[in-house]
Structures are given as structure tokens and as C-alpha cells.
Amino acid sequence: MRTKNIENTIVDEANHCTYVILAERVLTDGEIYRAIRQEILRRGSRLAEGETLTLTITSSGKSIASVSEPQSQKEAPSPVVPDSNKEDPSTSQIGSLG
């Protein structure tokens, strides 16, 4: 019988990324830190801003999978609207003729 995995979620507000560690139980801070550190060392670089790293940890403490995905934006980018305060160059007068 397969046991359910518990999500141990860590939000790194300083680096704007999220770690999700799936395990058979709630992990201690040290276990979570070790799993994240080992994965970062294995990858050779930190996560990009907004990236989510998902790790699955076995009962022996081994990491069996890692999935890295960019975090979806919560807000759609606003459309570009021309600035109505700027003068249209085609209608401006360079100087008076006369």
C-alpha cells in the first residue's frame, strides 16, 4: 500500500522562489534545508526568480526526483498605451516661416 506524500512547502521571499518537498511525513527544518542544499549543489546554480522546485524524498532521505518550473504570473501584463501627454511629431511646428 502506497502512503500519501505530505507537501513541505517553503517560500523563499528574499530570492523570490518556492521549494516544495514531498515526503511521507512532515520534515524537520534541518531535513528540508539539507534536501534543498543538496539539490542546489547538484544543479550548480540557484533557482531563478519566481521558479518553483519540487523534490520527492524517500523514507531513507534520498531525493528521487526534482521538477523545476517557473511560477505563473498572478497578474497579466498591462497593455502598452501611448502617452497622451507627448506631442505628436508630425503635428509639431519646427519654426515660423517668415
Number of C-alpha atoms within 10 A of each C-alpha: 3 5 8 10 15 15 18 18 14 16 12 12 9 7 13 14 19 22 20 21 23 21 20 15 15 14 16 10 9 9 13 18 12 13 17 20 13 12 17 14 10 9 10 9 9 13 19 14 13 17 18 22 22 20 22 20 22 15 9 6 12 10 18 9 12 14 10 15 14 14 15 10 8 6 6 7 7 6 6 6 6 7 7 7 6 7 9 8 8 6 7 8 8 7 6 5 5 3
